[in-house]
Amino acid sequence: MPVTVSYYNHTALRERNGGFPITDSFIVNLYTVLPFNATATTKAAAESGATQLSTANGYTQNAKALTGVALATVNTKDCRLTFSAVNWDATGAGITANFAMIYDDTQTDDPPHSHIDFGGSVTAVAGSQFRINPNAAGYVLYDVP
């Protein structure tokens, strides 16, 4: 399944202009349904029509902060957010998601940064981890052991 990372229309401009400071708290959420609306500038707008996973089975809504956050310059016009791998330890019925969204929780409007489409339903069974593992270029890959 190919993973697709999409950025919201405002993301590159905000990054270039310091609108996504790496000292801010970036949160990643998991969803079974998350329509991509590139024009969304708030978390609420980005989640319109979405179904976030319920807090259960090792997943907690709006709680997984990114660590190791850094901005890498790609060229004179582009930069990418990179971060350490994100893990949820699956319990009970496990964790199943089709999408993820990263947003800046420090800013009052919670602007969305990126939308991740896992290319289908991905499940981590109890006792394993649901993992989002970015590579050095900032492209996001998933890895469920």
C-alpha positions in Angstrom: 0.0 0.0 0.0 1.5 3.3 -1.0 1.5 6.0 1.7 0.7 9.5 0.5 1.5 12.7 2.4 -0.4 15.8 1.5 0.2 19.3 2.8 -2.4 21.9 3.4 -2.3 24.9 1.1 -0.9 27.1 3.9 1.8 24.7 5.1 4.8 25.7 3.0 4.1 29.4 3.4 3.7 29.1 7.2 6.9 27.0 7.4 8.9 29.5 5.4 7.6 32.5 7.4 8.1 30.8 10.8 4.4 30.1 11.3 5.1 26.5 12.4 7.9 27.0 15.0 9.6 23.8 15.9 9.3 24.7 19.5 5.5 24.4 19.2 3.7 21.2 20.2 2.7 19.2 17.1 0.1 16.5 17.7 -0.7 13.5 15.4 -4.1 11.9 15.4 -5.4 8.7 13.7 -8.6 8.4 11.7 -10.7 5.8 9.9 -12.2 8.6 7.7 -10.4 11.9 7.0 -11.4 13.6 3.8 -8.5 15.9 2.6 -9.5 19.5 2.3 -6.3 21.3 1.2 -7.9 24.7 2.0 -8.5 23.9 5.7 -6.6 26.3 7.9 -7.9 25.0 11.3 -8.0 21.5 12.9 -11.8 21.8 13.0 -12.1 22.5 9.3 -9.6 19.7 8.5 -11.7 17.3 10.5 -15.0 18.1 8.8 -16.5 14.8 7.9 -13.7 12.9 9.7 -13.9 10.0 12.1 -11.0 10.0 14.6 -10.3 6.8 16.5 -12.0 6.6 19.9 -9.8 6.7 23.0 -9.3 2.9 23.5 -7.0 0.0 22.8 -3.8 2.0 23.4 -4.9 5.1 21.4 -5.8 8.4 23.1 -7.4 11.2 21.1 -5.5 14.5 20.7 -2.6 13.3 23.0 0.4 12.1 20.9 2.9 14.8 20.6 5.7 14.6 18.1 9.3 14.5 19.4 12.5 15.3 17.7 10.8 17.9 15.6 13.0 19.7 13.0 12.6 21.7 9.8 14.8 20.7 6.9 15.4 22.9 4.0 14.8 21.1 0.7 15.4 24.0 -1.7 14.9 27.8 -1.8 11.1 27.3 -1.8 10.5 24.2 0.2 11.2 22.8 3.7 9.9 19.7 5.4 9.0 18.8 8.9 10.8 15.8 10.3 10.3 14.1 13.6 11.0 10.9 15.6 8.9 7.8 15.0 5.5 7.8 16.7 4.3 4.7 18.4 1.1 3.5 20.0 1.2 0.2 21.9 -1.9 -1.6 20.8 -4.0 -3.4 23.4 -7.4 -5.2 23.4 -9.0 -5.1 19.9 -5.9 -3.4 18.5 -5.6 -0.1 16.6 -6.9 0.2 13.0 -6.5 3.5 11.0 -6.5 4.6 7.4 -5.3 8.2 7.9 -3.4 10.5 10.2 -3.2 14.3 10.6 -0.5 16.4 12.1 -1.5 19.7 13.5 0.1 22.5 15.6 -1.5 22.4 19.0 0.3 25.5 20.4 -1.5 27.9 18.1 -5.0 28.9 19.0 -6.4 27.9 15.6 -4.7 24.5 15.7 -3.6 24.7 12.0 -3.2 21.4 10.3 0.3 20.7 8.9 -0.1 17.4 6.9 -2.5 14.7 6.0 -1.2 11.1 5.8 -3.1 8.5 3.8 -1.9 5.0 4.6 -3.3 3.7 1.3 -5.8 1.5 3.1 -6.7 0.1 6.5 -3.7 -0.6 8.7 -4.0 -2.6 11.9 -1.7 -3.2 14.8 -3.0 -6.2 16.9 -2.7 -6.3 20.7 0.9 -6.6 21.8 2.3 -4.8 18.7 2.8 -1.2 17.8 1.1 1.1 15.4 4.0 3.2 14.1 4.4 6.3 11.9 8.0 6.4 11.0 9.3 9.4 8.9 12.4 9.1 6.9 15.2 11.7 6.9 13.6 13.6 3.9 10.4 14.2 5.9 8.3 11.8 3.9 6.2 9.8 6.2 6.0 6.0 6.1 4.0 3.7 8.3 5.4 0.5 9.8 3.3 -2.0 11.7 5.5 -4.8 13.1 
